[in-house]
Amino acid sequence: MPAVLITGAQWGDEGKGRATDLLGSRVEYVVKFNGGNNAGHTVVVGDEKYALHLLPSGILTPGVVPVIGNGVVVDLGVLKQELDALSSRGVDVSKLKVSANAHVITAYHRTLDKVTERFLGKRQIGTTGRGIGPAYADKINRVGIRIQDLFDESILRQKVEAALEFKNQVLVKIYNRRAIEPDEVIDDLLSFREMLEPMVCDTGLLLHEAMEAGKTVLFEAGQATMLDIDHGTYPFVTSSNATAGGASTGSGLPPHQLDRIISVVKAYTTRVGAGPFPTELFDESGEHLAQVGHEFGTTTGRPRRCGWYDAPIARYAARINGVTDFVLTKLDVLSGLETIPVCVAYDVNGVRHDEMPVNQSDFHHAKPIYEEFPGWSEDISGARRFEDLPKNAQDYILALEAMSGARISAIGVGPEREQVVVRHDLLD
């Protein structure tokens, strides 16, 4: 049975939770393998809307085992809040499994994240201030705290005291903040031990045994390709690998077991935070996309920057991830536009680039070269077959498919679970 990956093809907020939910009833395990609570999925089920930040969206599907892999950094307070909120709405959360090797976000990570970002001033990266970057930095520096450490208080104390010995110097002497007492951090972390005990396991072994038993495993990336720490618009990126390669390192499943790689892409483009964005709009068209598309971050509430579809970025995502299928979301947002521009290449100082420039400065100064397509005025929210869409909408989809490097297998035509046009089965 397949191991399937869902990742974002742009700068996040493409609707990955929606794509995961689309497959949810046909998979047995859903794995989050990177990031933390610095991104969100909004999933609409009937009249109910669920905003998830740390949990895999597969937790909303009965019978699915949701897994937080070793590549995730976990804010235990957020984990408890999300579990409690779902339980209060009748969602069964008892099947959740958490890797013993996942790293923990502590109070000092959140504090350092916020003060460092403020200290950067105009050079701010646009982090969420949730401690993600500092937690990953500690992981790489080998001074991080893992979930398993909560079950050995002696080791936990040694690690927290060692971390704060240096970090308090930074907080006090550089940022003029108060020192953090080790006992504050230790007591806070230990308060979650009882909650975690039934969830924690060797998730790599769990997933290996699931695959051996013929189960279908779905990997759900946080953030997106253009925010990947290695392959994104560095330094305006996240602190983890949000691309296909991250699924293996963040879960323990070997790369060759990934059978299908699905990338989610909006029918236009958005991003949150600072960094280059060639097709960004500053006119009425951008305002239209933001308002009709409800472009505000699930996690942060920040307004998203909006622009037209960028085909070179989609091709880049297809190449980096080995995309087999695209899921195109929010096509309905474009209804009513007379013409729809698509970025087909870039102009950098008079030189045409059909692919993303390798140089960061060139990409920052890239000007989009557009090809315009006729729009449509019809309401497409009721379409369930490709043939139900207006001819101009069909032509737009086929044009994007030809430019983007992989087939477009599903199209979102509205926010509700059933508002999807499926052209090709995502699992067969």
Phi, psi and chi 1 to 4 in degrees:
 res  aa     phi    psi   chi1   chi2   chi3   chi4
   1 MET       -  156.3  -65.1  -62.1  -71.1      -
   2 PRO   -81.5  154.3   28.8  -34.1      -      -
   3 ALA  -106.8  124.6      -      -      -      -
   4 VAL  -118.2  136.3 -178.4      -      -      -
   5 LEU  -112.2  137.2  167.2   71.2      -      -
   6 ILE  -119.3  123.2  -69.1 -179.5      -      -
   7 THR  -134.4  169.2 -172.6      -      -      -
   8 GLY   -93.4  144.0      -      -      -      -
   9 ALA   -96.2   -8.8      -      -      -      -
  10 GLN  -121.1 -128.8  -62.7  158.0  -40.4      -
  11 TRP  -107.1   28.7  -79.9  -77.0      -      -
  12 GLY    94.3  174.0      -      -      -      -
  13 ASP    63.3   25.3  -54.4  -52.4      -      -
  14 GLU   -80.3  -17.2  -59.1   94.8  -13.3      -
  15 GLY   108.3   34.8      -      -      -      -
  16 LYS   -64.0  -37.0  -65.1 -178.4  -67.2  -63.0
  17 GLY   -61.6  -36.4      -      -      -      -
  18 ARG   -64.0  -43.5  171.8   73.6  178.2  -77.1
  19 ALA   -65.5  -40.5      -      -      -      -
  20 THR   -61.8  -43.7  -55.9      -      -      -
  21 ASP   -63.6  -33.4 -172.0   58.5      -      -
  22 LEU   -60.5  -32.9 -177.0   65.2      -      -
  23 LEU   -98.3   -6.3  -63.9  172.8      -      -
  24 GLY   -54.0  -40.0      -      -      -      -
  25 SER   -75.1   -6.5   61.0      -      -      -
  26 ARG  -112.1    6.1  -58.1  172.1   62.3 -167.8
  27 VAL  -124.5  158.0  -56.9      -      -      -
  28 GLU  -103.7  -23.7  -74.9   88.3    2.9      -
  29 TYR  -134.4  138.3  -69.1   76.7      -      -
  30 VAL  -125.8  124.5  175.7      -      -      -
  31 VAL  -117.7  127.8 -174.7      -      -      -
  32 LYS   -95.5  126.7  179.9  166.4 -177.8  172.2
  33 PHE  -118.5   -4.0   62.6   82.8      -      -
  34 ASN  -151.9  167.6   76.1  -60.8      -      -
  35 GLY    74.4 -166.7      -      -      -      -
  36 GLY  -149.3 -133.6      -      -      -      -
  37 ASN   -95.4   30.3   57.9  -52.6      -      -
  38 ASN   -94.5    5.6   54.0  -25.3      -      -
  39 ALA  -143.3  164.6      -      -      -      -
  40 GLY  -140.8  155.2      -      -      -      -
  41 HIS  -118.6  134.1  -61.5  -46.0      -      -
  42 THR  -107.5  121.4  -61.1      -      -      -
  43 VAL  -120.8  128.1  179.6      -      -      -
  44 VAL  -104.4  121.9  179.2      -      -      -
  45 VAL  -122.5  104.2 -177.4      -      -      -
  46 GLY    62.2 -123.8      -      -      -      -
  47 ASP   -91.2    0.5  -65.0  -30.3      -      -
  48 GLU   -99.9  135.8  -64.7  -71.0  -36.1      -
  49 LYS  -116.6  130.0 -179.3 -177.2  -73.2 -171.7
  50 TYR  -119.6  128.1  -60.2   88.8      -      -
  51 ALA  -108.3  113.1      -      -      -      -
  52 LEU  -110.5  140.6  -55.3  174.7      -      -
  53 HIS  -119.5  -42.7  -52.3  -78.5      -      -
  54 LEU  -109.7  -35.6  179.3   58.4      -      -
  55 LEU   -77.3  145.9  -67.9  168.5      -      -
  56 PRO   -63.5  141.1  -14.5   27.4      -      -
  57 SER   -68.4  -15.5   58.7      -      -      -
  58 GLY   -62.8  -11.5      -      -      -      -
  59 ILE   -65.7  -17.1 -160.0  165.4      -      -
  60 LEU   -83.1   -9.0  -62.5  173.6      -      -
  61 THR  -101.9  118.3  -56.5      -      -      -
  62 PRO   -56.9  138.9  -24.2   34.4      -      -
  63 GLY    90.7  -16.2      -      -      -      -
  64 VAL   -84.9  139.8  165.0      -      -      -
  65 VAL   -94.3  110.3  177.7      -      -      -
  66 PRO   -83.7  138.9   24.5  -23.0      -      -
  67 VAL  -130.3  131.8  177.9      -      -      -
  68 ILE  -101.7  113.0  -66.6  177.0      -      -
  69 GLY   -81.5  176.7      -      -      -      -
  70 ASN   -68.2  -19.3   57.6  -84.9      -      -
  71 GLY   -82.2   -3.1      -      -      -      -
  72 VAL   -89.3  146.8  178.6      -      -      -
  73 VAL  -104.3  130.0  -72.6      -      -      -
  74 VAL  -112.9  120.5 -177.7      -      -      -
  75 ASP   -89.2  107.9 -174.1  -43.3      -      -
  76 LEU   -65.9  -31.6  -63.7  172.5      -      -
  77 GLY   -64.6  -42.3      -      -      -      -
  78 VAL   -66.6  -40.6  171.3      -      -      -
  79 LEU   -57.4  -46.7  178.9   62.6      -      -
  80 LYS   -63.9  -43.5 -175.3  176.4 -172.4  -54.5
  81 GLN   -60.1  -44.0  -71.1  171.0   11.7      -
  82 GLU   -68.1  -41.3  -71.1 -162.2   18.0      -
  83 LEU   -63.8  -43.5  -69.3  172.8      -      -
  84 ASP   -63.7  -41.3  -71.4  -12.8      -      -
  85 ALA   -64.8  -41.9      -      -      -      -
  86 LEU   -68.8  -41.4  -69.5  178.8      -      -
  87 SER   -59.9  -39.5  -65.5      -      -      -
  88 SER   -66.7  -18.7   69.5      -      -      -
  89 ARG  -101.9   12.9  -63.8  172.9   68.1  177.1
  90 GLY    85.9   12.7      -      -      -      -
  91 VAL   -87.2  131.2  176.9      -      -      -
  92 ASP   -77.3  117.2  178.5   16.6      -      -
  93 VAL  -111.7    9.6  -61.2      -      -      -
  94 SER   -71.0  -17.4   63.5      -      -      -
  95 LYS   -86.3   -5.6  -68.7 -175.1  172.6   64.6
  96 LEU   -58.6  133.4  176.3   66.5      -      -
  97 LYS  -121.2  140.0  -63.0  -60.8  178.0 -175.5
  98 VAL  -125.8  133.1  179.9      -      -      -
  99 SER   -66.7  134.6  171.6      -      -      -
 100 ALA   -64.8  -20.7      -      -      -      -
 101 ASN   -94.3   -2.6  -69.7  -21.4      -      -
 102 ALA   -66.0  144.7      -      -      -      -
 103 HIS   -89.2  154.3  -79.4 -115.6      -      -
 104 VAL  -105.2  137.8  174.2      -      -      -
 105 ILE   -88.5  126.1  -62.8  172.2      -      -
 106 THR  -106.6  175.4   68.8      -      -      -
 107 ALA   -61.0  -36.6      -      -      -      -
 108 TYR   -72.8  -25.6   52.0   78.9      -      -
 109 HIS   -66.5  -44.3  -68.9  134.7      -      -
 110 ARG   -64.3  -42.6  -68.4 -171.6  -66.0  -89.1
 111 THR   -62.8  -47.2  -60.7      -      -      -
 112 LEU   -64.1  -36.9  -77.0  166.6      -      -
 113 ASP   -60.4  -46.5 -160.9    0.0      -      -
 114 LYS   -69.6  -46.1  -67.8  171.8 -176.5  174.5
 115 VAL   -70.9  -34.6  -62.3      -      -      -
 116 THR   -66.0  -42.3  -57.7      -      -      -
 117 GLU   -63.0  -42.1 -175.3   77.1  -11.1      -
 118 ARG   -65.0  -37.6  -76.2 -162.7  -66.5  -91.4
 119 PHE   -63.7  -29.1 -173.3   77.8      -      -
 120 LEU   -71.6  -20.8  -71.3  172.2      -      -
 121 GLY    59.4 -123.7      -      -      -      -
 122 LYS   -67.3  -15.2  -66.9 -179.1  179.5  179.3
 123 ARG   -92.3   15.5  -61.9 -175.2  -60.0  -82.8
 124 GLN   -58.0  145.6  -71.7 -174.9    7.1      -
 125 ILE   -87.3  -27.4  -66.6  169.4      -      -
 126 GLY    95.8   34.9      -      -      -      -
 127 THR   -70.2  164.6   74.9      -      -      -
 128 THR   -82.4   -9.2   59.3      -      -      -
 129 GLY    73.8   19.7      -      -      -      -
 130 ARG   -98.6    8.4  -74.7  163.5  167.4   76.1
 131 GLY    86.8    8.5      -      -      -      -
 132 ILE   -63.4  -55.0  -50.0  -63.4      -      -
 133 GLY   -58.1  -51.4      -      -      -      -
 134 PRO   -59.0  -34.2  -28.9   37.2      -      -
 135 ALA   -66.9  -42.7      -      -      -      -
 136 TYR   -67.1  -35.9  -85.2  116.4      -      -
 137 ALA   -61.5  -42.2      -      -      -      -
 138 ASP   -64.6  -36.6  -84.2    4.3      -      -
 139 LYS   -60.6  -47.8  175.6  179.6  178.6  176.6
 140 ILE   -68.0  -34.1  -62.3  -56.4      -      -
 141 ASN   -80.5    0.0  -74.7  -33.2      -      -
 142 ARG    63.0   33.4  -67.9  162.5  -67.0 -178.6
 143 VAL  -124.6   20.2  -67.2      -      -      -
 144 GLY   -80.3  166.5      -      -      -      -
 145 ILE  -111.7  127.6  -66.6  168.5      -      -
 146 ARG  -103.6  161.9  -59.8 -165.9  -69.5  179.9
 147 ILE   -53.0  -42.2  -67.8  -74.3      -      -
 148 GLN   -64.1  -23.7   59.7  179.1  -83.2      -
 149 ASP   -67.0  -22.5  -63.8  -28.1      -      -
 150 LEU   -67.3  -16.4  -85.9   63.6      -      -
 151 PHE   -98.0    8.4  -61.6   92.9      -      -
 152 ASP  -137.7   94.7 -171.6  -36.7      -      -
 153 GLU   -61.6  -32.3 -170.3  171.5  -16.0      -
 154 SER   -64.5  -46.3  175.1      -      -      -
 155 ILE   -65.6  -41.0  -72.4  177.2      -      -
 156 LEU   -58.8  -46.3  177.9   63.5      -      -
 157 ARG   -62.7  -44.4  177.9  169.3  -67.8  -82.3
 158 GLN   -58.2  -42.7  -69.4  176.1   42.8      -
 159 LYS   -70.4  -42.7  -72.5 -168.6  170.5 -174.7
 160 VAL   -66.1  -45.7  170.5      -      -      -
 161 GLU   -62.4  -41.1  -71.4  177.7  -13.1      -
 162 ALA   -64.8  -40.4      -      -      -      -
 163 ALA   -66.3  -43.0      -      -      -      -
 164 LEU   -74.9  -21.7  -75.1  176.2      -      -
 165 GLU   -58.1  -39.0 -172.9  172.3  -12.9      -
 166 PHE   -88.3  -44.8  171.6   74.0      -      -
 167 LYS   -65.5  -33.4  -72.2  176.7  170.6   58.6
 168 ASN   -66.4  -31.6  -85.1  -23.8      -      -
 169 GLN   -62.9  -41.7  -63.2  -70.6  -38.7      -
 170 VAL   -66.7  -46.6  174.0      -      -      -
 171 LEU   -61.8  -43.0  -74.5  170.3      -      -
 172 VAL   -79.9  -49.0  173.6      -      -      -
 173 LYS   -86.9  -25.0  -65.1 -179.5  179.0  179.0
 174 ILE  -102.8  -46.1  -63.2  177.0      -      -
 175 TYR  -100.5   -1.5  -64.3  120.8      -      -
 176 ASN    57.6   40.9 -163.7   29.7      -      -
 177 ARG  -111.2  164.4  -64.0  -66.2 -168.7  -86.9
 178 ARG   -74.5  153.0   75.6  169.2 -176.7   86.5
 179 ALA   -71.2  150.4      -      -      -      -
 180 ILE  -100.7  128.8  -63.9  174.8      -      -
 181 GLU   -77.4  133.2  -67.3  -64.2  -32.3      -
 182 PRO   -54.9  -39.8  -26.9   34.9      -      -
 183 ASP   -62.1  -32.1  -76.3  -17.2      -      -
 184 GLU   -60.1  -47.4  -67.1  177.9   30.0      -
 185 VAL   -68.9  -45.4  177.8      -      -      -
 186 ILE   -63.2  -46.5  -65.9  164.5      -      -
 187 ASP   -62.4  -39.2  -69.3  -14.2      -      -
 188 ASP   -63.2  -47.4  177.9   58.6      -      -
 189 LEU   -64.9  -42.3  -65.7  176.9      -      -
 190 LEU   -65.9  -23.2  -70.4  176.3      -      -
 191 SER   -66.6  -15.0   69.6      -      -      -
 192 PHE  -100.0    0.8  -62.5  103.2      -      -
 193 ARG   -62.9  -43.4 -172.0  160.5   61.0 -179.1
 194 GLU   -63.3  -40.6 -175.3  176.7  -13.0      -
 195 MET   -62.4  -40.7  173.1 -167.5   77.5      -
 196 LEU   -75.5  -29.5  -74.3  169.0      -      -
 197 GLU   -49.3  -47.9 -164.7  157.8    7.7      -
 198 PRO   -75.6  -10.2   24.3  -33.1      -      -
 199 MET   -94.6  -29.3  -53.1  174.2 -170.6      -
 200 VAL   -79.1  133.0  175.9      -      -      -
 201 CYS  -161.0 -179.4   68.8      -      -      -
 202 ASP   -82.7   91.6 -179.7  -13.6      -      -
 203 THR   -69.4  -27.2   52.7      -      -      -
 204 GLY   -61.6  -44.7      -      -      -      -
 205 LEU   -65.1  -42.0  176.9   61.2      -      -
 206 LEU   -56.1  -46.8  175.2   75.3      -      -
 207 LEU   -70.8  -37.0  -63.7  173.3      -      -
 208 HIS   -60.0  -46.0  172.6   77.5      -      -
 209 GLU   -66.7  -34.4  -69.0  175.8  -18.3      -
 210 ALA   -63.8  -44.0      -      -      -      -
 211 MET   -65.9  -40.4  -67.7  -68.0  -66.4      -
 212 GLU   -61.8  -31.0  -72.2  -72.1  -54.3      -
 213 ALA   -86.2    4.2      -      -      -      -
 214 GLY    83.1   18.4      -      -      -      -
 215 LYS   -81.2  156.0  -53.7  -65.6 -175.5 -177.9
 216 THR   -97.0  126.4  -59.9      -      -      -
 217 VAL  -114.3  129.4  179.7      -      -      -
 218 LEU  -111.7  126.9  179.0   63.3      -      -
 219 PHE  -101.7  129.0  -67.7   86.4      -      -
 220 GLU  -117.3  110.4 -180.0 -175.5   86.0      -
 221 ALA   -79.9  143.1      -      -      -      -
 222 GLY   -88.6  157.3      -      -      -      -
 223 GLN    59.3 -138.5  -67.7   82.7   43.3      -
 224 ALA  -167.7  174.5      -      -      -      -
 225 THR   -54.2  -45.7  -60.6      -      -      -
 226 MET   -76.2   -2.4  -60.9  -56.7  -69.1      -
 227 LEU  -109.9    3.1  -67.1  173.5      -      -
 228 ASP   -62.1  138.8 -175.3  -84.3      -      -
 229 ILE   -60.8  -30.5 -174.5   67.9      -      -
 230 ASP   -97.8  -37.9  -73.9  -66.9      -      -
 231 HIS  -110.1    0.6  -56.3  -68.6      -      -
 232 GLY   -92.5 -168.4      -      -      -      -
 233 THR   -82.8   67.7   47.9      -      -      -
 234 TYR   -58.4  137.0 -169.2   89.8      -      -
 235 PRO   -92.0    7.4   35.7  -36.3      -      -
 236 PHE   -86.8   66.3  -56.7  100.0      -      -
 237 VAL  -137.6  177.1  -68.0      -      -      -
 238 THR   -86.7 -174.7 -168.8      -      -      -
 239 SER  -106.7   16.5  -59.6      -      -      -
 240 SER  -140.5  173.6   61.7      -      -      -
 241 ASN   -91.4  108.5  -72.6  112.0      -      -
 242 ALA   -95.8    7.0      -      -      -      -
 243 THR   -98.2  179.9   42.1      -      -      -
 244 ALA   -58.1  -36.6      -      -      -      -
 245 GLY   -61.5  -30.3      -      -      -      -
 246 GLY   -65.9  -22.2      -      -      -      -
 247 ALA   -64.4  -35.4      -      -      -      -
 248 SER   -74.9  -50.7  -68.2      -      -      -
 249 THR   -67.9  -28.4   55.0      -      -      -
 250 GLY   -89.1    0.9      -      -      -      -
 251 SER  -135.7  -26.6   69.5      -      -      -
 252 GLY    92.4    4.1      -      -      -      -
 253 LEU   -89.2  133.2 -162.8   75.4      -      -
 254 PRO   -63.0  147.8  -18.2   28.8      -      -
 255 PRO   -58.0  -35.8  -22.8   31.9      -      -
 256 HIS   -67.3  -12.2   73.5  -85.3      -      -
 257 GLN   -86.4   -3.8  -70.2 -167.7  -61.6      -
 258 LEU   -79.7  110.9  -78.8  173.7      -      -
 259 ASP   -93.0  -35.9  -61.6  -75.4      -      -
 260 ARG  -133.2  129.3 -173.6   66.3   61.0   86.5
 261 ILE  -119.3  110.8  -61.5  173.7      -      -
 262 ILE  -106.0  129.2  -58.8  164.4      -      -
 263 SER  -117.7  133.6 -158.7      -      -      -
 264 VAL   -97.4  131.7 -174.6      -      -      -
 265 VAL  -137.5  135.1   61.2      -      -      -
 266 LYS   -74.7  158.4  -86.9 -179.8 -175.1  166.8
 267 ALA   -72.4   -5.5      -      -      -      -
 268 TYR  -140.9 -163.3   49.4  100.0      -      -
 269 THR  -131.0  142.6  -50.0      -      -      -
 270 THR  -138.2  159.9   63.6      -      -      -
 271 ARG  -153.4  155.3   79.6  170.8  -64.4  174.6
 272 VAL  -114.9  142.2  171.4      -      -      -
 273 GLY    90.4 -176.7      -      -      -      -
 274 ALA   -80.1  169.5      -      -      -      -
 275 GLY   122.1  164.7      -      -      -      -
 276 PRO   -65.6  148.3   23.8  -33.5      -      -
 277 PHE  -159.6   85.6 -176.7    2.3      -      -
 278 PRO   -56.5  -37.7  -26.7   35.2      -      -
 279 THR   -94.6   11.9   67.8      -      -      -
 280 GLU   -57.8  138.9 -175.9  172.4   10.3      -
 281 LEU  -108.6  140.3  -63.8  166.4      -      -
 282 PHE  -122.5   21.5  -58.4   95.4      -      -
 283 ASP  -122.3 -163.3   56.3   11.2      -      -
 284 GLU   -64.3  -30.9  -68.7  179.7   -1.8      -
 285 SER   -64.1  -42.2  -64.7      -      -      -
 286 GLY   -63.8  -40.2      -      -      -      -
 287 GLU   -64.9  -39.4 -177.2   66.4   21.7      -
 288 HIS   -60.6  -48.9  172.3   84.3      -      -
 289 LEU   -60.3  -41.3  -65.5  175.7      -      -
 290 ALA   -65.2  -43.7      -      -      -      -
 291 GLN   -75.1  -48.7  -66.7  -58.0  -41.2      -
 292 VAL   -69.0  -35.9  177.1      -      -      -
 293 GLY   -85.8   -0.1      -      -      -      -
 294 HIS    49.6   55.3  -54.4  -70.3      -      -
 295 GLU   -86.8   79.1  -65.1  -63.2   -8.3      -
 296 PHE  -134.0  136.5  -60.8   91.4      -      -
 297 GLY   -60.2  135.2      -      -      -      -
 298 THR   -62.2  -39.7  -59.5      -      -      -
 299 THR   -87.2  -45.4  -64.3      -      -      -
 300 THR   -97.6  -23.9   63.7      -      -      -
 301 GLY    77.1    0.4      -      -      -      -
 302 ARG   -70.4  141.7  -68.1 -176.2  -68.7 -177.0
 303 PRO   -64.9  138.6   21.8  -31.4      -      -
 304 ARG   -87.3  141.6  -63.2  175.5 -173.8  139.6
 305 ARG   -73.3  136.6  -59.6  156.3   63.7 -169.3
 306 CYS  -120.3  145.6  -64.1      -      -      -
 307 GLY  -157.5  176.8      -      -      -      -
 308 TRP   -76.4  167.2  -61.4  121.0      -      -
 309 TYR   -60.0  137.1 -171.3   90.4      -      -
 310 ASP  -116.8  101.2 -169.9  -40.7      -      -
 311 ALA   -67.0  -38.6      -      -      -      -
 312 PRO   -59.3  -36.1  -28.4   36.3      -      -
 313 ILE   -65.8  -41.9  -78.1  177.7      -      -
 314 ALA   -62.7  -41.3      -      -      -      -
 315 ARG   -64.4  -38.6  -73.0 -163.6  -63.1  -85.8
 316 TYR   -61.9  -45.3  179.9   73.9      -      -
 317 ALA   -63.2  -39.3      -      -      -      -
 318 ALA   -62.4  -40.1      -      -      -      -
 319 ARG   -72.2  -46.2 -174.4  170.0   72.1 -108.9
 320 ILE   -65.0  -39.3  -67.9  -64.9      -      -
 321 ASN   -93.6  -17.2  -67.4  -70.8      -      -
 322 GLY    71.3   44.0      -      -      -      -
 323 VAL   -62.3  132.1  173.2      -      -      -
 324 THR   -98.6  -29.5   57.9      -      -      -
 325 ASP  -145.9  138.5  -57.9   80.0      -      -
 326 PHE  -100.4  144.2  -81.9  114.4      -      -
 327 VAL  -110.6  117.7  172.0      -      -      -
 328 LEU   -94.6  120.3 -176.0   73.6      -      -
 329 THR  -109.2  161.3   59.5      -      -      -
 330 LYS    60.8   33.1  -68.7 -159.9  169.2 -175.6
 331 LEU   -61.5  -32.0 -175.3   67.3      -      -
 332 ASP   -62.4  -24.8   52.8  -59.4      -      -
 333 VAL   -64.4  -25.7  174.2      -      -      -
 334 LEU   -83.8  -10.1  -58.8 -178.6      -      -
 335 SER   -59.6  136.1  -64.7      -      -      -
 336 GLY    98.0   -8.9      -      -      -      -
 337 LEU   -84.3  136.3  -63.8  176.2      -      -
 338 GLU   -69.6  -44.6 -172.6  173.5  -22.1      -
 339 THR  -134.8  152.5   59.5      -      -      -
 340 ILE  -127.5  107.9  -54.5  169.7      -      -
 341 PRO   -74.4  146.4  -15.9   31.0      -      -
 342 VAL  -129.7  130.7  172.1      -      -      -
 343 CYS   -75.3  119.5  173.7      -      -      -
 344 VAL  -106.9  -15.6  -63.4      -      -      -
 345 ALA  -167.8  178.1      -      -      -      -
 346 TYR  -122.9  150.7  -51.5  118.3      -      -
 347 ASP  -107.6  119.0 -179.5  -50.1      -      -
 348 VAL  -121.3  104.6 -178.1      -      -      -
 349 ASN    52.8   43.1  -61.4  -38.9      -      -
 350 GLY    84.8   -0.7      -      -      -      -
 351 VAL  -107.6  128.8  177.9      -      -      -
 352 ARG   -79.0  133.4  179.6 -176.3  173.3  111.5
 353 HIS  -120.7  115.3  -70.0 -110.5      -      -
 354 ASP   -82.2  -17.2  -69.7  -52.3      -      -
 355 GLU  -122.3  168.7  -55.8  -63.9  -20.8      -
 356 MET   -59.7  131.0  -83.9 -170.7   60.1      -
 357 PRO   -62.8  141.5  -17.5   29.3      -      -
 358 VAL   -73.4  -27.0   66.1      -      -      -
 359 ASN   -85.5  128.3 -175.2  -73.9      -      -
 360 GLN   -58.8  -41.2  174.2 -173.5  -40.2      -
 361 SER   -63.9  -39.8  179.4      -      -      -
 362 ASP   -63.2  -42.4  -75.3  -12.7      -      -
 363 PHE   -65.8  -36.6 -171.8   64.7      -      -
 364 HIS   -62.7  -34.1 -178.3   78.1      -      -
 365 HIS   -98.8    5.7  -67.2  100.8      -      -
 366 ALA   -66.5  135.3      -      -      -      -
 367 LYS  -109.2  132.3  -64.8  178.6 -179.4  178.3
 368 PRO   -68.9  140.8   23.9  -32.1      -      -
 369 ILE  -102.4  118.0  -62.1  172.8      -      -
 370 TYR  -102.1  148.3  -74.1  118.4      -      -
 371 GLU  -119.1  132.2 -177.1  176.3  -22.6      -
 372 GLU   -99.5  141.6  -68.5 -163.3  -15.8      -
 373 PHE  -122.7  143.8  -65.6   84.8      -      -
 374 PRO   -66.9  138.8   21.5  -30.6      -      -
 375 GLY   -86.5 -168.1      -      -      -      -
 376 TRP  -143.6  153.8   58.3   90.2      -      -
 377 SER  -107.6  -12.1   57.8      -      -      -
 378 GLU   -69.7  150.8  -62.8   91.1  -25.9      -
 379 ASP   -77.7  118.7  177.8    3.9      -      -
 380 ILE  -102.6    5.3   64.4  171.5      -      -
 381 SER   -64.3  -21.0   61.3      -      -      -
 382 GLY   -94.0   -1.3      -      -      -      -
 383 ALA   -69.0  136.2      -      -      -      -
 384 ARG  -127.1  -12.3  -63.7  -63.5  177.6  -92.3
 385 ARG  -123.5  153.9  -60.7  177.6  -53.3  146.4
 386 PHE   -57.5  -36.9 -172.8   69.7      -      -
 387 GLU   -68.6  -17.1  -64.7   74.8   18.1      -
 388 ASP   -75.8  -17.5  -63.8  -24.3      -      -
 389 LEU   -77.4  149.6  -65.0  168.5      -      -
 390 PRO   -57.6  151.9  -19.6   29.8      -      -
 391 LYS   -55.8  -41.4  178.3   65.7  164.2   53.8
 392 ASN   -66.8  -33.4  -74.8   -8.0      -      -
 393 ALA   -69.2  -40.3      -      -      -      -
 394 GLN   -60.8  -45.3  -66.4 -178.4   32.5      -
 395 ASP   -63.0  -37.4  -70.0  -16.1      -      -
 396 TYR   -62.8  -44.9 -179.6   72.9      -      -
 397 ILE   -63.6  -44.7  -67.5  164.5      -      -
 398 LEU   -65.5  -35.8  -66.9  174.5      -      -
 399 ALA   -66.4  -44.1      -      -      -      -
 400 LEU   -62.5  -40.9  -63.1 -170.5      -      -
 401 GLU   -60.0  -43.6 -176.9  174.6   68.2      -
 402 ALA   -65.5  -28.9      -      -      -      -
 403 MET   -88.2  -20.1  -62.3  175.7 -169.2      -
 404 SER  -100.2   -8.5  -60.1      -      -      -
 405 GLY    94.3    0.6      -      -      -      -
 406 ALA  -161.6  161.8      -      -      -      -
 407 ARG   -71.5  148.6   67.1 -176.3 -172.9  178.9
 408 ILE   -95.1  109.1  -66.2  176.1      -      -
 409 SER   -95.9  -23.1  -65.2      -      -      -
 410 ALA  -145.9  148.2      -      -      -      -
 411 ILE  -131.6  124.7  -57.8  108.7      -      -
 412 GLY   -83.0  127.6      -      -      -      -
 413 VAL  -119.2   15.8  -66.2      -      -      -
 414 GLY   173.4  169.9      -      -      -      -
 415 PRO   -79.8  -15.4   29.2  -34.6      -      -
 416 GLU   -84.6  157.7  -64.3 -177.0   11.2      -
 417 ARG   -54.1  -40.5  173.4  179.7  -92.8  178.9
 418 GLU   -87.3   -2.5   70.0  -83.5    5.8      -
 419 GLN   -85.8   69.0  -70.0 -179.6  -53.7      -
 420 VAL  -139.6  136.8  179.3      -      -      -
 421 VAL  -102.5  121.1  171.6      -      -      -
 422 VAL  -105.4  118.7  177.6      -      -      -
 423 ARG   -94.0  -36.9  -64.3  178.3   66.7 -148.3
 424 HIS  -138.5  137.4  -52.3  -73.3      -      -
 425 ASP   -63.2  133.4 -167.4  -67.4      -      -
 426 LEU   -79.8  -12.0  -68.5  173.6      -      -
 427 LEU  -112.0  -22.7  -69.4 -175.6      -      -
 428 ASP   -92.5      -  -66.5  -22.8      -      -
